């Protein structure tokens, strides 16, 4: 089977305006990050991920990537709303 991916979220810079990367969902259920600049410099994710989005691919995703995406989707342990 040919592997394909589609972008499912934008990673925004600390200013929460500039796109610094994209999160891709692969047909294998893996998530990966494509950085457009300096890796790891993101202040927000749009749209935010609900916990179940990270549960499916988390077993095959590197732990640091899963923790990074989860941290961008939560503030003080609560899932962000798309309006924040």
C-alpha positions as CSV (number, residue, x, y, z in Angstrom):
1,X,0.0,0.0,0.0
2,X,1.3,3.4,-0.9
3,X,1.7,5.7,2.1
4,X,-0.1,9.0,1.9
5,X,-0.5,11.9,4.3
6,X,-2.7,14.9,4.6
7,X,-2.2,18.0,6.7
8,X,-4.6,18.2,9.7
9,X,-3.3,21.1,11.7
10,X,-1.0,24.2,11.5
11,X,1.7,24.9,14.0
12,X,1.8,28.6,14.8
13,X,4.8,30.6,16.0
14,X,4.9,32.2,19.5
15,X,3.0,35.2,18.0
16,X,0.2,32.7,17.1
17,X,0.0,34.2,13.6
18,X,2.9,32.8,11.5
19,X,2.8,29.2,10.3
20,X,5.9,27.4,11.5
21,X,4.9,23.9,10.6
22,X,2.2,21.4,9.7
23,X,0.9,18.2,11.4
24,X,0.3,15.4,8.9
25,X,-1.9,12.3,9.4
26,X,-0.7,9.3,7.4
27,X,-3.0,6.6,6.1
28,X,-1.1,4.3,8.6
29,X,-2.6,6.5,11.4
30,X,0.8,7.9,12.3
31,X,1.2,11.7,12.9
32,X,4.2,13.6,11.8
33,X,5.4,17.2,11.9
34,X,6.8,19.1,8.9
35,X,8.7,22.1,10.2
36,X,9.0,25.2,7.9
37,X,11.7,26.8,9.9
38,X,13.4,26.3,13.2
39,X,12.2,23.0,14.7
40,X,10.3,23.1,17.9
41,X,9.4,26.8,18.0
42,X,5.6,26.7,18.1
43,X,3.3,28.5,20.4
44,X,-0.1,27.1,19.3
45,X,-1.8,24.5,17.1
46,X,-4.8,25.2,14.9
47,X,-7.2,23.5,15.2
48,X,-6.4,22.1,18.6
49,X,-6.5,18.4,18.9
50,X,-9.1,16.6,21.0
51,X,-7.5,13.9,23.2
52,X,-8.9,11.1,21.0
53,X,-6.9,12.4,18.0
54,X,-3.7,11.7,19.8
55,X,-4.8,8.3,21.2
56,X,-4.9,6.3,17.9
57,X,-1.5,7.1,16.5
58,X,0.3,7.6,19.8
59,X,1.6,4.1,20.0
60,X,3.6,4.4,16.8
61,X,4.5,8.1,17.3
62,X,7.7,9.1,19.1
63,X,6.9,10.1,22.7
64,X,8.4,13.5,22.4
65,X,6.2,14.3,19.3
66,X,3.1,13.1,21.1
67,X,3.9,15.1,24.2
68,X,4.6,18.2,22.1
69,X,1.3,18.0,20.2
70,X,-0.6,17.3,23.4
71,X,1.0,20.3,25.2
72,X,0.1,22.6,22.3
73,X,-3.6,21.4,22.6
74,X,-3.9,22.0,26.3
75,X,-3.5,24.8,28.7
76,X,-3.3,24.1,32.4
77,X,-4.4,20.5,31.8
78,X,-7.6,21.5,29.9
79,X,-8.2,21.2,26.2
80,X,-8.1,24.6,24.5
81,X,-11.2,25.8,22.6
82,X,-10.7,26.8,19.0
83,X,-11.5,30.4,20.0
84,X,-8.5,30.8,22.3
